[in-house]
Amino acid sequence: MSTRKVPKKLGVEALLEKSEPVSIQEITLQDWYAAFALINMTKDANTYQEIAATAWEISDAMMEERNRRM
């Protein structure tokens, strides 16, 4: 068992929740398509929620087309 001392975070850093990053092995093909759909979308959307919803709609369409062609 390690007895390494972890430094205590101070100020704003103490308030921020740190989540573990997603491993590349956990990323799905649809995640990949959604990420690429985000490129250059910010100029055409009003909110981040709109951008996210549109990216997932595009990735859904890409997955459907992929399945149709396979």
C-alpha positions in Angstrom: 0.0 0.0 0.0 1.3 3.4 -1.0 1.8 6.1 1.6 2.5 8.8 -1.0 1.1 12.1 0.1 -1.3 13.8 -2.4 -1.0 17.6 -2.3 -4.3 19.3 -1.2 -5.8 21.5 -3.9 -6.4 25.1 -2.9 -8.7 27.8 -4.2 -10.7 27.3 -7.3 -8.9 24.0 -8.1 -10.4 22.5 -4.9 -13.9 23.2 -6.3 -13.5 21.7 -9.7 -14.5 18.1 -10.2 -11.8 16.1 -12.0 -13.1 13.2 -14.0 -11.0 10.5 -15.5 -10.4 11.1 -19.2 -12.0 8.7 -21.7 -9.6 6.1 -23.0 -9.2 5.9 -26.8 -10.3 2.3 -26.5 -13.7 3.5 -25.2 -14.5 5.8 -28.1 -17.0 4.4 -30.5 -17.3 4.9 -34.2 -20.3 7.1 -33.6 -18.3 9.2 -31.1 -15.7 9.6 -33.8 -18.3 10.7 -36.4 -19.8 13.2 -33.9 -16.4 14.7 -33.2 -15.8 15.3 -36.9 -19.3 16.7 -37.4 -18.4 19.4 -34.8 -15.7 20.9 -37.1 -16.9 24.3 -38.2 -20.3 24.0 -36.7 -20.0 26.7 -34.1 -20.5 29.5 -36.6 -23.9 28.2 -37.6 -25.4 27.5 -34.2 -26.8 29.6 -31.4 -26.1 27.5 -28.4 -23.7 24.7 -27.3 -26.8 22.5 -26.8 -27.8 23.1 -30.4 -24.3 22.3 -31.6 -24.2 19.0 -29.6 -27.7 18.0 -30.8 -26.8 18.6 -34.4 -23.5 16.8 -34.2 -25.2 13.7 -32.8 -27.9 13.9 -35.5 -25.2 14.0 -38.2 -23.4 11.1 -36.6 -26.7 9.1 -36.5 -27.1 9.8 -40.2 -23.5 8.7 -40.9 -24.0 5.5 -38.9 -27.2 4.7 -40.9 -25.4 5.3 -44.2 -22.5 3.2 -43.1 -24.8 0.3 -42.2 -26.7 0.7 -45.5 -23.5 0.4 -47.5 -22.0 -2.6 -45.6 
